[in-house]
Amino acid sequence: MDVALRQVGVSLVQWDALRAIERMPGASGHDLAVVTFQSDQAFGTLANRLDDRGLIARSAGHGRRIEHTLTDEGRQVLTDGHAVAGGVLDELLSPLCEDDRATLLRLLQTLTRSD
């Protein structure tokens, strides 16, 4: 996936950060670090690079909080990345028949369900 995402100019880690910001617009760096499995410092460095490239905007929030949102360019890169990721996943799952894919989906949903 990381190699394929280079087509749209991002790494897997950067694309994951863009996905998180899309899901949580206005989130703090700490909250985004948690959902992307990074330290606060690592996410801050990543966010600086994304900001420098014009893919995200950072603004002052309440107190010392810095909020993150996608720019138009960031949304486009994210959209392009979704198309690339879809192709990678289709190729990865191509050995499975539709019934096996449905079973895999059901099992993954069971594992990730939060009851």
Residue pairs with C-beta under 8 A, 6 or more apart in sequence:
1 12
1 85
1 88
2 11
2 12
4 84
4 85
4 87
4 88
5 11
5 12
5 14
5 15
5 81
5 84
5 85
7 80
7 84
8 15
8 77
8 80
8 81
8 84
9 77
10 18
10 55
10 77
10 81
13 36
13 38
13 46
14 46
14 49
14 50
14 55
15 77
15 78
15 81
15 85
16 36
17 32
17 36
17 43
17 46
17 47
17 50
18 50
18 55
18 56
18 70
18 74
18 77
18 78
18 81
19 78
20 27
20 32
20 35
20 36
21 27
21 32
21 56
21 68
21 69
21 70
21 74
22 70
22 75
22 78
23 35
24 31
24 32
24 35
25 68
25 69
25 70
26 61
26 67
26 68
26 69
27 67
27 68
28 61
28 65
28 66
28 67
28 68
29 40
29 43
29 44
29 47
29 66
29 68
30 40
30 43
32 43
32 47
32 68
33 39
33 40
33 42
33 43
33 44
36 43
38 46
47 56
47 58
47 68
50 56
50 74
51 57
51 58
53 73
54 71
54 73
54 74
55 70
55 71
55 73
55 74
55 77
56 68
56 69
56 70
56 71
56 74
57 68
57 69
57 70
57 71
58 66
58 67
58 68
59 66
59 67
59 69
60 66
60 67
61 67
70 78
93 101
93 104
96 104
